[in-house]
Amino acid sequence: MAQELEHDPTLAPPAETIHLPEPSYMPAALALGITITLVGILLGLIVVAIGLIIVIVVLVRWIRSARDEMADLPLDHSAH
């Protein structure tokens, strides 16, 4: 039944498009970095440093990609 409604020409087109972010490996990489950091508390300072480096690099890349996606969105919202 949903397919019938989707192709019904009497329905009005959607008012605006919905922006969804692209699939990303960043959440998994951040979780891995946090896990390495926490395990490093038990194992040693070098493992903590490796985990923190991973966390910082992933956060910087994730924020940068989110800012790039936000810059691609249209600025005109008056068409509501």
N, CA, C and O atoms as a Tripos MOL2 file, in Angstrom:
@<TRIPOS>MOLECULE
protein
  320   319    80     0     0
PROTEIN
NO_CHARGES

@<TRIPOS>ATOM
      1 N           0.8160   -1.1950    0.0000 N.3       1 MET1
      2 CA          0.0000    0.0000    0.0000 C.3       1 MET1
      3 C           0.8660    1.2680    0.0000 C.2       1 MET1
      4 O           0.4850    2.2830   -0.5830 O.2       1 MET1
      5 N           2.0230    1.2050    0.6520 N.am      2 ALA2
      6 CA          2.9080    2.3700    0.6680 C.3       2 ALA2
      7 C           3.4230    2.6860   -0.7260 C.2       2 ALA2
      8 O           3.6440    3.8510   -1.0560 O.2       2 ALA2
      9 N           3.6160    1.6670   -1.5420 N.am      3 GLN3
     10 CA          4.0870    1.9100   -2.9030 C.3       3 GLN3
     11 C           3.0020    2.5960   -3.7240 C.2       3 GLN3
     12 O           3.3100    3.4070   -4.5970 O.2       3 GLN3
     13 N           1.7500    2.2850   -3.4590 N.am      4 GLU4
     14 CA          0.6580    2.9370   -4.1770 C.3       4 GLU4
     15 C           0.6140    4.4210   -3.8450 C.2       4 GLU4
     16 O           0.3850    5.2440   -4.7310 O.2       4 GLU4
     17 N           0.8290    4.7740   -2.5850 N.am      5 LEU5
     18 CA          0.8060    6.1760   -2.1800 C.3       5 LEU5
     19 C           2.0300    6.9290   -2.7070 C.2       5 LEU5
     20 O           1.9560    8.1200   -3.0120 O.2       5 LEU5
     21 N           3.1240    6.2370   -2.8060 N.am      6 GLU6
     22 CA          4.3510    6.8820   -3.2540 C.3       6 GLU6
     23 C           4.2450    7.3450   -4.7040 C.2       6 GLU6
     24 O           4.8230    8.3730   -5.0580 O.2       6 GLU6
     25 N           3.5420    6.6320   -5.5290 N.am      7 HIS7
     26 CA          3.4410    6.9590   -6.9460 C.3       7 HIS7
     27 C           2.1150    7.6240   -7.3020 C.2       7 HIS7
     28 O           1.7890    7.7610   -8.4820 O.2       7 HIS7
     29 N           1.3600    8.0310   -6.3140 N.am      8 ASP8
     30 CA          0.0660    8.6630   -6.5600 C.3       8 ASP8
     31 C           0.2900   10.0900   -7.0610 C.2       8 ASP8
     32 O           0.8430   10.9000   -6.3180 O.2       8 ASP8
     33 N          -0.1130   10.4330   -8.2780 N.am      9 PRO9
     34 CA          0.1440   11.7840   -8.8130 C.3       9 PRO9
     35 C          -0.6980   12.8640   -8.1510 C.2       9 PRO9
     36 O          -0.4210   14.0490   -8.3380 O.2       9 PRO9
     37 N          -1.7240   12.4900   -7.3800 N.am     10 THR10
     38 CA         -2.5480   13.5140   -6.7380 C.3      10 THR10
     39 C          -1.9250   14.0430   -5.4550 C.2      10 THR10
     40 O          -2.3870   15.0440   -4.9080 O.2      10 THR10
     41 N          -0.8910   13.3870   -4.9750 N.am     11 LEU11
     42 CA         -0.2250   13.8600   -3.7610 C.3      11 LEU11
     43 C           0.7030   15.0170   -4.0820 C.2      11 LEU11
     44 O           1.3350   15.0500   -5.1370 O.2      11 LEU11
     45 N           0.7750   15.9640   -3.1580 N.am     12 ALA12
     46 CA          1.6740   17.1050   -3.3230 C.3      12 ALA12
     47 C           3.1150   16.6420   -3.1110 C.2      12 ALA12
     48 O           3.3560   15.7240   -2.3270 O.2      12 ALA12
     49 N           4.0700   17.2600   -3.7940 N.am     13 PRO13
     50 CA          5.4740   16.9000   -3.5740 C.3      13 PRO13
     51 C           5.9030   17.3200   -2.1640 C.2      13 PRO13
     52 O           5.2790   18.1990   -1.5700 O.2      13 PRO13
     53 N           6.9410   16.7140   -1.6310 N.am     14 PRO14
     54 CA          7.4020   17.0890   -0.2920 C.3      14 PRO14
     55 C           7.8310   18.5560   -0.2520 C.2      14 PRO14
     56 O           8.3170   19.1040   -1.2420 O.2      14 PRO14
     57 N           7.6420   19.1770    0.9090 N.am     15 ALA15
     58 CA          7.9510   20.5940    1.0610 C.3      15 ALA15
     59 C           9.4460   20.8650    1.0110 C.2      15 ALA15
     60 O           9.8710   21.9000    0.4950 O.2      15 ALA15
     61 N          10.2350   19.9630    1.5310 N.am     16 GLU16
     62 CA         11.6790   20.1550    1.5200 C.3      16 GLU16
     63 C          12.3510   18.7880    1.5180 C.2      16 GLU16
     64 O          11.7370   17.7790    1.8640 O.2      16 GLU16
     65 N          13.6030   18.7730    1.1280 N.am     17 THR17
     66 CA         14.3410   17.5220    1.1520 C.3      17 THR17
     67 C          14.9500   17.3190    2.5320 C.2      17 THR17
     68 O          15.2390   18.2810    3.2440 O.2      17 THR17
     69 N          15.1370   16.0890    2.8880 N.am     18 ILE18
     70 CA         15.7200   15.7500    4.1830 C.3      18 ILE18
     71 C          17.1850   15.4220    3.9670 C.2      18 ILE18
     72 O          17.5280   14.5890    3.1280 O.2      18 ILE18
     73 N          18.0490   16.0820    4.7310 N.am     19 HIS19
     74 CA         19.4870   15.8420    4.6140 C.3      19 HIS19
     75 C          19.8810   14.7570    5.6170 C.2      19 HIS19
     76 O          19.6410   14.8930    6.8170 O.2      19 HIS19
     77 N          20.4780   13.6990    5.1210 N.am     20 LEU20
     78 CA         21.0380   12.6560    5.9730 C.3      20 LEU20
     79 C          22.5420   12.6270    5.7570 C.2      20 LEU20
     80 O          23.0060   12.7100    4.6200 O.2      20 LEU20
     81 N          23.3080   12.5110    6.8330 N.am     21 PRO21
     82 CA         24.7580   12.4500    6.6600 C.3      21 PRO21
     83 C          25.1770   11.1510    5.9900 C.2      21 PRO21
     84 O          24.4780   10.1400    6.0570 O.2      21 PRO21
     85 N          26.3210   11.2040    5.3520 N.am     22 GLU22
     86 CA         26.8690   10.0220    4.6920 C.3      22 GLU22
     87 C          27.2690    8.9910    5.7580 C.2      22 GLU22
     88 O          27.5730    9.3640    6.8900 O.2      22 GLU22
     89 N          27.2720    7.7120    5.4080 N.am     23 PRO23
     90 CA         27.7670    6.7030    6.3540 C.3      23 PRO23
     91 C          29.2300    6.9880    6.6990 C.2      23 PRO23
     92 O          29.9940    7.4470    5.8500 O.2      23 PRO23
     93 N          29.6080    6.7200    7.9210 N.am     24 SER24
     94 CA         30.9430    7.0700    8.3660 C.3      24 SER24
     95 C          31.5040    5.9900    9.2900 C.2      24 SER24
     96 O          30.7680    5.3200   10.0140 O.2      24 SER24
     97 N          32.8100    5.8440    9.2440 N.am     25 TYR25
     98 CA         33.4960    4.9350   10.1560 C.3      25 TYR25
     99 C          33.9470    5.6700   11.4180 C.2      25 TYR25
    100 O          34.4880    5.0480   12.3320 O.2      25 TYR25
    101 N          33.7340    6.9740   11.4770 N.am     26 MET26
    102 CA         34.2430    7.7800   12.5840 C.3      26 MET26
    103 C          33.7180    7.3420   13.9590 C.2      26 MET26
    104 O          34.5140    7.2830   14.8960 O.2      26 MET26
    105 N          32.4280    7.0340   14.1340 N.am     27 PRO27
    106 CA         31.9870    6.6010   15.4720 C.3      27 PRO27
    107 C          32.7000    5.3300   15.9450 C.2      27 PRO27
    108 O          33.0690    5.2250   17.1150 O.2      27 PRO27
    109 N          32.8930    4.3770   15.0460 N.am     28 ALA28
    110 CA         33.5850    3.1410   15.4300 C.3      28 ALA28
    111 C          35.0570    3.4140   15.7430 C.2      28 ALA28
    112 O          35.6070    2.8440   16.6840 O.2      28 ALA28
    113 N          35.6870    4.2760   14.9640 N.am     29 ALA29
    114 CA         37.0940    4.6030   15.2120 C.3      29 ALA29
    115 C          37.2480    5.3550   16.5310 C.2      29 ALA29
    116 O          38.2120    5.1340   17.2650 O.2      29 ALA29
    117 N          36.3060    6.2390   16.8320 N.am     30 LEU30
    118 CA         36.3560    6.9560   18.1080 C.3      30 LEU30
    119 C          36.1700    5.9910   19.2700 C.2      30 LEU30
    120 O          36.8730    6.0900   20.2760 O.2      30 LEU30
    121 N          35.2330    5.0620   19.1410 N.am     31 ALA31
    122 CA         35.0270    4.0690   20.1960 C.3      31 ALA31
    123 C          36.2810    3.2140   20.3920 C.2      31 ALA31
    124 O          36.6380    2.8780   21.5210 O.2      31 ALA31
    125 N          36.9440    2.8670   19.2900 N.am     32 LEU32
    126 CA         38.1840    2.0940   19.3970 C.3      32 LEU32
    127 C          39.2670    2.8970   20.1230 C.2      32 LEU32
    128 O          39.9710    2.3640   20.9800 O.2      32 LEU32
    129 N          39.3930    4.1650   19.7800 N.am     33 GLY33
    130 CA         40.3970    5.0070   20.4430 C.3      33 GLY33
    131 C          40.1240    5.1690   21.9280 C.2      33 GLY33
    132 O          41.0480    5.1310   22.7400 O.2      33 GLY33
    133 N          38.8620    5.3490   22.2860 N.am     34 ILE34
    134 CA         38.5050    5.4700   23.7040 C.3      34 ILE34
    135 C          38.7830    4.1550   24.4260 C.2      34 ILE34
    136 O          39.2790    4.1560   25.5530 O.2      34 ILE34
    137 N          38.4670    3.0340   23.7800 N.am     35 THR35
    138 CA         38.7180    1.7310   24.3910 C.3      35 THR35
    139 C          40.2100    1.5060   24.6080 C.2      35 THR35
    140 O          40.6200    1.0290   25.6670 O.2      35 THR35
    141 N          41.0180    1.8460   23.6170 N.am     36 ILE36
    142 CA         42.4730    1.6970   23.7590 C.3      36 ILE36
    143 C          42.9850    2.5850   24.8900 C.2      36 ILE36
    144 O          43.8590    2.1780   25.6560 O.2      36 ILE36
    145 N          42.4440    3.7940   24.9950 N.am     37 THR37
    146 CA         42.8600    4.6980   26.0650 C.3      37 THR37
    147 C          42.5220    4.1160   27.4320 C.2      37 THR37
    148 O          43.3500    4.1500   28.3420 O.2      37 THR37
    149 N          41.3130    3.5820   27.5800 N.am     38 LEU38
    150 CA         40.9090    3.0310   28.8740 C.3      38 LEU38
    151 C          41.6830    1.7600   29.2240 C.2      38 LEU38
    152 O          42.0260    1.5430   30.3860 O.2      38 LEU38
    153 N          41.9580    0.9270   28.2280 N.am     39 VAL39
    154 CA         42.7700   -0.2640   28.4830 C.3      39 VAL39
    155 C          44.1940    0.1500   28.8270 C.2      39 VAL39
    156 O          44.8650   -0.4990   29.6290 O.2      39 VAL39
    157 N          44.6420    1.2290   28.2180 N.am     40 GLY40
    158 CA         45.9840    1.7290   28.4910 C.3      40 GLY40
    159 C          46.1770    2.1740   29.9270 C.2      40 GLY40
    160 O          47.3010    2.1730   30.4280 O.2      40 GLY40
    161 N          45.0970    2.5560   30.5980 N.am     41 ILE41
    162 CA         45.2050    2.9110   32.0170 C.3      41 ILE41
    163 C          45.7190    1.7120   32.8050 C.2      41 ILE41
    164 O          46.4660    1.8790   33.7690 O.2      41 ILE41
    165 N          45.3300    0.5230   32.4100 N.am     42 LEU42
    166 CA         45.7820   -0.6920   33.0840 C.3      42 LEU42
    167 C          47.1430   -1.1650   32.5920 C.2      42 LEU42
    168 O          47.9130   -1.7410   33.3610 O.2      42 LEU42
    169 N          47.4490   -0.9290   31.3160 N.am     43 LEU43
    170 CA         48.6560   -1.4970   30.7290 C.3      43 LEU43
    171 C          49.8670   -0.5730   30.7690 C.2      43 LEU43
    172 O          50.9890   -1.0400   30.9680 O.2      43 LEU43
    173 N          49.6640    0.7000   30.5880 N.am     44 GLY44
    174 CA         50.8200    1.5850   30.6070 C.3      44 GLY44
    175 C          50.5620    2.8860   29.8840 C.2      44 GLY44
    176 O          49.5900    3.0350   29.1440 O.2      44 GLY44
    177 N          51.4490    3.8100   30.1170 N.am     45 LEU45
    178 CA         51.3160    5.1680   29.5980 C.3      45 LEU45
    179 C          51.4290    5.2270   28.0770 C.2      45 LEU45
    180 O          50.7960    6.0760   27.4490 O.2      45 LEU45
    181 N          52.2150    4.3490   27.4790 N.am     46 ILE46
    182 CA         52.3740    4.3670   26.0220 C.3      46 ILE46
    183 C          51.0560    4.0040   25.3430 C.2      46 ILE46
    184 O          50.6860    4.6080   24.3370 O.2      46 ILE46
    185 N          50.3490    3.0190   25.8930 N.am     47 VAL47
    186 CA         49.0680    2.6190   25.3080 C.3      47 VAL47
    187 C          48.0450    3.7460   25.4710 C.2      47 VAL47
    188 O          47.2380    3.9790   24.5710 O.2      47 VAL47
    189 N          48.0700    4.4430   26.6010 N.am     48 VAL48
    190 CA         47.1920    5.5980   26.8060 C.3      48 VAL48
    191 C          47.4820    6.6630   25.7640 C.2      48 VAL48
    192 O          46.5590    7.2430   25.1900 O.2      48 VAL48
    193 N          48.7510    6.9210   25.5170 N.am     49 ALA49
    194 CA         49.1360    7.9370   24.5280 C.3      49 ALA49
    195 C          48.6590    7.5490   23.1360 C.2      49 ALA49
    196 O          48.1620    8.3970   22.3950 O.2      49 ALA49
    197 N          48.8040    6.2810   22.7710 N.am     50 ILE50
    198 CA         48.3340    5.8200   21.4590 C.3      50 ILE50
    199 C          46.8260    6.0090   21.3430 C.2      50 ILE50
    200 O          46.3300    6.4840   20.3210 O.2      50 ILE50
    201 N          46.1000    5.6350   22.3950 N.am     51 GLY51
    202 CA         44.6470    5.7960   22.3840 C.3      51 GLY51
    203 C          44.2320    7.2490   22.2810 C.2      51 GLY51
    204 O          43.3030    7.5780   21.5440 O.2      51 GLY51
    205 N          44.9130    8.1270   23.0150 N.am     52 LEU52
    206 CA         44.5750    9.5530   22.9650 C.3      52 LEU52
    207 C          44.8780   10.1570   21.5950 C.2      52 LEU52
    208 O          44.1350   11.0100   21.1110 O.2      52 LEU52
    209 N          45.9600    9.7160   20.9790 N.am     53 ILE53
    210 CA         46.2790   10.2000   19.6310 C.3      53 ILE53
    211 C          45.1720    9.7940   18.6590 C.2      53 ILE53
    212 O          44.7370   10.5960   17.8340 O.2      53 ILE53
    213 N          44.7230    8.5450   18.7620 N.am     54 ILE54
    214 CA         43.6300    8.0890   17.8950 C.3      54 ILE54
    215 C          42.3710    8.9080   18.1440 C.2      54 ILE54
    216 O          41.7090    9.3260   17.1940 O.2      54 ILE54
    217 N          42.0310    9.1440   19.4130 N.am     55 VAL55
    218 CA         40.8320    9.9200   19.7520 C.3      55 VAL55
    219 C          40.9120   11.3270   19.1790 C.2      55 VAL55
    220 O          39.9490   11.8120   18.5850 O.2      55 VAL55
    221 N          42.0410   11.9770   19.3520 N.am     56 ILE56
    222 CA         42.1820   13.3590   18.8770 C.3      56 ILE56
    223 C          42.1150   13.4270   17.3510 C.2      56 ILE56
    224 O          41.4350   14.2920   16.7990 O.2      56 ILE56
    225 N          42.8130   12.5220   16.6680 N.am     57 VAL57
    226 CA         42.8000   12.5250   15.2030 C.3      57 VAL57
    227 C          41.3890   12.2760   14.6740 C.2      57 VAL57
    228 O          40.9340   12.9610   13.7580 O.2      57 VAL57
    229 N          40.7000   11.2930   15.2520 N.am     58 VAL58
    230 CA         39.3430   10.9750   14.7930 C.3      58 VAL58
    231 C          38.3930   12.1380   15.0640 C.2      58 VAL58
    232 O          37.5800   12.4800   14.2060 O.2      58 VAL58
    233 N          38.4830   12.7430   16.2330 N.am     59 LEU59
    234 CA         37.6040   13.8800   16.5330 C.3      59 LEU59
    235 C          37.8360   15.0470   15.5770 C.2      59 LEU59
    236 O          36.8800   15.6670   15.1120 O.2      59 LEU59
    237 N          39.0810   15.3430   15.2870 N.am     60 VAL60
    238 CA         39.3790   16.4440   14.3620 C.3      60 VAL60
    239 C          38.8180   16.1390   12.9730 C.2      60 VAL60
    240 O          38.2050   17.0030   12.3460 O.2      60 VAL60
    241 N          39.0270   14.9080   12.4910 N.am     61 ARG61
    242 CA         38.5150   14.5400   11.1560 C.3      61 ARG61
    243 C          36.9950   14.5400   11.1280 C.2      61 ARG61
    244 O          36.3910   14.9630   10.1430 O.2      61 ARG61
    245 N          36.3700   14.0630   12.2130 N.am     62 TRP62
    246 CA         34.9070   13.9930   12.2690 C.3      62 TRP62
    247 C          34.3010   15.3950   12.2900 C.2      62 TRP62
    248 O          33.3300   15.6640   11.5820 O.2      62 TRP62
    249 N          34.8650   16.2780   13.0900 N.am     63 ILE63
    250 CA         34.3720   17.6550   13.1520 C.3      63 ILE63
    251 C          34.5810   18.3480   11.8070 C.2      63 ILE63
    252 O          33.7090   19.0800   11.3400 O.2      63 ILE63
    253 N          35.7230   18.1200   11.1940 N.am     64 ARG64
    254 CA         36.0040   18.7330    9.8920 C.3      64 ARG64
    255 C          35.0070   18.2530    8.8320 C.2      64 ARG64
    256 O          34.5140   19.0550    8.0390 O.2      64 ARG64
    257 N          34.7110   16.9550    8.8130 N.am     65 SER65
    258 CA         33.7670   16.4390    7.8210 C.3      65 SER65
    259 C          32.3480   16.9310    8.1050 C.2      65 SER65
    260 O          31.5870   17.1930    7.1740 O.2      65 SER65
    261 N          31.9900   17.0580    9.3740 N.am     66 ALA66
    262 CA         30.6630   17.5880    9.7120 C.3      66 ALA66
    263 C          30.5380   19.0510    9.2840 C.2      66 ALA66
    264 O          29.4880   19.4720    8.7970 O.2      66 ALA66
    265 N          31.6010   19.8170    9.4640 N.am     67 ARG67
    266 CA         31.5680   21.2250    9.0380 C.3      67 ARG67
    267 C          31.4650   21.3350    7.5180 C.2      67 ARG67
    268 O          30.7700   22.2110    7.0020 O.2      67 ARG67
    269 N          32.1510   20.4520    6.8080 N.am     68 ASP68
    270 CA         32.0580   20.4490    5.3430 C.3      68 ASP68
    271 C          30.6380   20.1100    4.8900 C.2      68 ASP68
    272 O          30.1250   20.7230    3.9540 O.2      68 ASP68
    273 N          30.0020   19.1390    5.5470 N.am     69 GLU69
    274 CA         28.6270   18.7880    5.1940 C.3      69 GLU69
    275 C          27.6720   19.9390    5.5050 C.2      69 GLU69
    276 O          26.7470   20.2040    4.7360 O.2      69 GLU69
    277 N          27.8890   20.6150    6.6130 N.am     70 MET70
    278 CA         27.0300   21.7490    6.9680 C.3      70 MET70
    279 C          27.2000   22.8870    5.9650 C.2      70 MET70
    280 O          26.2370   23.5920    5.6630 O.2      70 MET70
    281 N          28.4020   23.0710    5.4500 N.am     71 ALA71
    282 CA         28.6460   24.1370    4.4780 C.3      71 ALA71
    283 C          27.9370   23.8380    3.1530 C.2      71 ALA71
    284 O          27.6250   24.7610    2.4010 O.2      71 ALA71
    285 N          27.6840   22.5730    2.8650 N.am     72 ASP72
    286 CA         27.0140   22.2110    1.6170 C.3      72 ASP72
    287 C          25.5010   22.3880    1.6840 C.2      72 ASP72
    288 O          24.8370   22.3670    0.6470 O.2      72 ASP72
    289 N          24.9470   22.5600    2.8720 N.am     73 LEU73
    290 CA         23.4990   22.7210    3.0030 C.3      73 LEU73
    291 C          23.0750   24.0980    2.4940 C.2      73 LEU73
    292 O          23.8530   25.0490    2.5730 O.2      73 LEU73
    293 N          21.8640   24.2150    1.9770 N.am     74 PRO74
    294 CA         21.3990   25.5280    1.5050 C.3      74 PRO74
    295 C          21.1870   26.4840    2.6810 C.2      74 PRO74
    296 O          20.7710   26.0850    3.7690 O.2      74 PRO74
    297 N          21.4860   27.7510    2.4230 N.am     75 LEU75
    298 CA         21.3420   28.7680    3.4640 C.3      75 LEU75
    299 C          19.9410   29.3520    3.5130 C.2      75 LEU75
    300 O          19.5270   29.8750    4.5470 O.2      75 LEU75
    301 N          19.2080   29.2720    2.4170 N.am     76 ASP76
    302 CA         17.8720   29.8780    2.3350 C.3      76 ASP76
    303 C          16.8400   28.9190    2.9330 C.2      76 ASP76
    304 O          16.5640   27.8630    2.3660 O.2      76 ASP76
    305 N          16.2780   29.2940    4.0770 N.am     77 HIS77
    306 CA         15.2470   28.4840    4.7260 C.3      77 HIS77
    307 C          13.8830   29.1690    4.6770 C.2      77 HIS77
    308 O          12.9820   28.7940    5.4270 O.2      77 HIS77
    309 N          13.7170   30.1540    3.8180 N.am     78 SER78
    310 CA         12.4630   30.9070    3.7720 C.3      78 SER78
    311 C          11.3870   30.2050    2.9600 C.2      78 SER78
    312 O          10.2710   30.7160    2.8690 O.2      78 SER78
    313 N          11.6770   29.0630    2.3730 N.am     79 ALA79
    314 CA         10.7130   28.3760    1.5190 C.3      79 ALA79
    315 C           9.7770   27.4770    2.3160 C.2      79 ALA79
    316 O           9.0870   26.6470    1.7250 O.2      79 ALA79
    317 N           9.7300   27.6120    3.6120 N.am     80 HIS80
    318 CA          8.8630   26.7480    4.4260 C.3      80 HIS80
    319 C           7.4410   27.0540    4.1420 C.2      80 HIS80
    320 O           6.5490   26.4370    4.7240 O.2      80 HIS80
@<TRIPOS>BOND
     1     1     2 1
     2     2     3 1
     3     3     4 2
     4     3     5 am
     5     5     6 1
     6     6     7 1
     7     7     8 2
     8     7     9 am
     9     9    10 1
    10    10    11 1
    11    11    12 2
    12    11    13 am
    13    13    14 1
    14    14    15 1
    15    15    16 2
    16    15    17 am
    17    17    18 1
    18    18    19 1
    19    19    20 2
    20    19    21 am
    21    21    22 1
    22    22    23 1
    23    23    24 2
    24    23    25 am
    25    25    26 1
    26    26    27 1
    27    27    28 2
    28    27    29 am
    29    29    30 1
    30    30    31 1
    31    31    32 2
    32    31    33 am
    33    33    34 1
    34    34    35 1
    35    35    36 2
    36    35    37 am
    37    37    38 1
    38    38    39 1
    39    39    40 2
    40    39    41 am
    41    41    42 1
    42    42    43 1
    43    43    44 2
    44    43    45 am
    45    45    46 1
    46    46    47 1
    47    47    48 2
    48    47    49 am
    49    49    50 1
    50    50    51 1
    51    51    52 2
    52    51    53 am
    53    53    54 1
    54    54    55 1
    55    55    56 2
    56    55    57 am
    57    57    58 1
    58    58    59 1
    59    59    60 2
    60    59    61 am
    61    61    62 1
    62    62    63 1
    63    63    64 2
    64    63    65 am
    65    65    66 1
    66    66    67 1
    67    67    68 2
    68    67    69 am
    69    69    70 1
    70    70    71 1
    71    71    72 2
    72    71    73 am
    73    73    74 1
    74    74    75 1
    75    75    76 2
    76    75    77 am
    77    77    78 1
    78    78    79 1
    79    79    80 2
    80    79    81 am
    81    81    82 1
    82    82    83 1
    83    83    84 2
    84    83    85 am
    85    85    86 1
    86    86    87 1
    87    87    88 2
    88    87    89 am
    89    89    90 1
    90    90    91 1
    91    91    92 2
    92    91    93 am
    93    93    94 1
    94    94    95 1
    95    95    96 2
    96    95    97 am
    97    97    98 1
    98    98    99 1
    99    99   100 2
   100    99   101 am
   101   101   102 1
   102   102   103 1
   103   103   104 2
   104   103   105 am
   105   105   106 1
   106   106   107 1
   107   107   108 2
   108   107   109 am
   109   109   110 1
   110   110   111 1
   111   111   112 2
   112   111   113 am
   113   113   114 1
   114   114   115 1
   115   115   116 2
   116   115   117 am
   117   117   118 1
   118   118   119 1
   119   119   120 2
   120   119   121 am
   121   121   122 1
   122   122   123 1
   123   123   124 2
   124   123   125 am
   125   125   126 1
   126   126   127 1
   127   127   128 2
   128   127   129 am
   129   129   130 1
   130   130   131 1
   131   131   132 2
   132   131   133 am
   133   133   134 1
   134   134   135 1
   135   135   136 2
   136   135   137 am
   137   137   138 1
   138   138   139 1
   139   139   140 2
   140   139   141 am
   141   141   142 1
   142   142   143 1
   143   143   144 2
   144   143   145 am
   145   145   146 1
   146   146   147 1
   147   147   148 2
   148   147   149 am
   149   149   150 1
   150   150   151 1
   151   151   152 2
   152   151   153 am
   153   153   154 1
   154   154   155 1
   155   155   156 2
   156   155   157 am
   157   157   158 1
   158   158   159 1
   159   159   160 2
   160   159   161 am
   161   161   162 1
   162   162   163 1
   163   163   164 2
   164   163   165 am
   165   165   166 1
   166   166   167 1
   167   167   168 2
   168   167   169 am
   169   169   170 1
   170   170   171 1
   171   171   172 2
   172   171   173 am
   173   173   174 1
   174   174   175 1
   175   175   176 2
   176   175   177 am
   177   177   178 1
   178   178   179 1
   179   179   180 2
   180   179   181 am
   181   181   182 1
   182   182   183 1
   183   183   184 2
   184   183   185 am
   185   185   186 1
   186   186   187 1
   187   187   188 2
   188   187   189 am
   189   189   190 1
   190   190   191 1
   191   191   192 2
   192   191   193 am
   193   193   194 1
   194   194   195 1
   195   195   196 2
   196   195   197 am
   197   197   198 1
   198   198   199 1
   199   199   200 2
   200   199   201 am
   201   201   202 1
   202   202   203 1
   203   203   204 2
   204   203   205 am
   205   205   206 1
   206   206   207 1
   207   207   208 2
   208   207   209 am
   209   209   210 1
   210   210   211 1
   211   211   212 2
   212   211   213 am
   213   213   214 1
   214   214   215 1
   215   215   216 2
   216   215   217 am
   217   217   218 1
   218   218   219 1
   219   219   220 2
   220   219   221 am
   221   221   222 1
   222   222   223 1
   223   223   224 2
   224   223   225 am
   225   225   226 1
   226   226   227 1
   227   227   228 2
   228   227   229 am
   229   229   230 1
   230   230   231 1
   231   231   232 2
   232   231   233 am
   233   233   234 1
   234   234   235 1
   235   235   236 2
   236   235   237 am
   237   237   238 1
   238   238   239 1
   239   239   240 2
   240   239   241 am
   241   241   242 1
   242   242   243 1
   243   243   244 2
   244   243   245 am
   245   245   246 1
   246   246   247 1
   247   247   248 2
   248   247   249 am
   249   249   250 1
   250   250   251 1
   251   251   252 2
   252   251   253 am
   253   253   254 1
   254   254   255 1
   255   255   256 2
   256   255   257 am
   257   257   258 1
   258   258   259 1
   259   259   260 2
   260   259   261 am
   261   261   262 1
   262   262   263 1
   263   263   264 2
   264   263   265 am
   265   265   266 1
   266   266   267 1
   267   267   268 2
   268   267   269 am
   269   269   270 1
   270   270   271 1
   271   271   272 2
   272   271   273 am
   273   273   274 1
   274   274   275 1
   275   275   276 2
   276   275   277 am
   277   277   278 1
   278   278   279 1
   279   279   280 2
   280   279   281 am
   281   281   282 1
   282   282   283 1
   283   283   284 2
   284   283   285 am
   285   285   286 1
   286   286   287 1
   287   287   288 2
   288   287   289 am
   289   289   290 1
   290   290   291 1
   291   291   292 2
   292   291   293 am
   293   293   294 1
   294   294   295 1
   295   295   296 2
   296   295   297 am
   297   297   298 1
   298   298   299 1
   299   299   300 2
   300   299   301 am
   301   301   302 1
   302   302   303 1
   303   303   304 2
   304   303   305 am
   305   305   306 1
   306   306   307 1
   307   307   308 2
   308   307   309 am
   309   309   310 1
   310   310   311 1
   311   311   312 2
   312   311   313 am
   313   313   314 1
   314   314   315 1
   315   315   316 2
   316   315   317 am
   317   317   318 1
   318   318   319 1
   319   319   320 2
@<TRIPOS>SUBSTRUCTURE
     1 MET1         2 RESIDUE 1 A MET
     2 ALA2         6 RESIDUE 1 A ALA
     3 GLN3        10 RESIDUE 1 A GLN
     4 GLU4        14 RESIDUE 1 A GLU
     5 LEU5        18 RESIDUE 1 A LEU
     6 GLU6        22 RESIDUE 1 A GLU
     7 HIS7        26 RESIDUE 1 A HIS
     8 ASP8        30 RESIDUE 1 A ASP
     9 PRO9        34 RESIDUE 1 A PRO
    10 THR10       38 RESIDUE 1 A THR
    11 LEU11       42 RESIDUE 1 A LEU
    12 ALA12       46 RESIDUE 1 A ALA
    13 PRO13       50 RESIDUE 1 A PRO
    14 PRO14       54 RESIDUE 1 A PRO
    15 ALA15       58 RESIDUE 1 A ALA
    16 GLU16       62 RESIDUE 1 A GLU
    17 THR17       66 RESIDUE 1 A THR
    18 ILE18       70 RESIDUE 1 A ILE
    19 HIS19       74 RESIDUE 1 A HIS
    20 LEU20       78 RESIDUE 1 A LEU
    21 PRO21       82 RESIDUE 1 A PRO
    22 GLU22       86 RESIDUE 1 A GLU
    23 PRO23       90 RESIDUE 1 A PRO
    24 SER24       94 RESIDUE 1 A SER
    25 TYR25       98 RESIDUE 1 A TYR
    26 MET26      102 RESIDUE 1 A MET
    27 PRO27      106 RESIDUE 1 A PRO
    28 ALA28      110 RESIDUE 1 A ALA
    29 ALA29      114 RESIDUE 1 A ALA
    30 LEU30      118 RESIDUE 1 A LEU
    31 ALA31      122 RESIDUE 1 A ALA
    32 LEU32      126 RESIDUE 1 A LEU
    33 GLY33      130 RESIDUE 1 A GLY
    34 ILE34      134 RESIDUE 1 A ILE
    35 THR35      138 RESIDUE 1 A THR
    36 ILE36      142 RESIDUE 1 A ILE
    37 THR37      146 RESIDUE 1 A THR
    38 LEU38      150 RESIDUE 1 A LEU
    39 VAL39      154 RESIDUE 1 A VAL
    40 GLY40      158 RESIDUE 1 A GLY
    41 ILE41      162 RESIDUE 1 A ILE
    42 LEU42      166 RESIDUE 1 A LEU
    43 LEU43      170 RESIDUE 1 A LEU
    44 GLY44      174 RESIDUE 1 A GLY
    45 LEU45      178 RESIDUE 1 A LEU
    46 ILE46      182 RESIDUE 1 A ILE
    47 VAL47      186 RESIDUE 1 A VAL
    48 VAL48      190 RESIDUE 1 A VAL
    49 ALA49      194 RESIDUE 1 A ALA
    50 ILE50      198 RESIDUE 1 A ILE
    51 GLY51      202 RESIDUE 1 A GLY
    52 LEU52      206 RESIDUE 1 A LEU
    53 ILE53      210 RESIDUE 1 A ILE
    54 ILE54      214 RESIDUE 1 A ILE
    55 VAL55      218 RESIDUE 1 A VAL
    56 ILE56      222 RESIDUE 1 A ILE
    57 VAL57      226 RESIDUE 1 A VAL
    58 VAL58      230 RESIDUE 1 A VAL
    59 LEU59      234 RESIDUE 1 A LEU
    60 VAL60      238 RESIDUE 1 A VAL
    61 ARG61      242 RESIDUE 1 A ARG
    62 TRP62      246 RESIDUE 1 A TRP
    63 ILE63      250 RESIDUE 1 A ILE
    64 ARG64      254 RESIDUE 1 A ARG
    65 SER65      258 RESIDUE 1 A SER
    66 ALA66      262 RESIDUE 1 A ALA
    67 ARG67      266 RESIDUE 1 A ARG
    68 ASP68      270 RESIDUE 1 A ASP
    69 GLU69      274 RESIDUE 1 A GLU
    70 MET70      278 RESIDUE 1 A MET
    71 ALA71      282 RESIDUE 1 A ALA
    72 ASP72      286 RESIDUE 1 A ASP
    73 LEU73      290 RESIDUE 1 A LEU
    74 PRO74      294 RESIDUE 1 A PRO
    75 LEU75      298 RESIDUE 1 A LEU
    76 ASP76      302 RESIDUE 1 A ASP
    77 HIS77      306 RESIDUE 1 A HIS
    78 SER78      310 RESIDUE 1 A SER
    79 ALA79      314 RESIDUE 1 A ALA
    80 HIS80      318 RESIDUE 1 A HIS
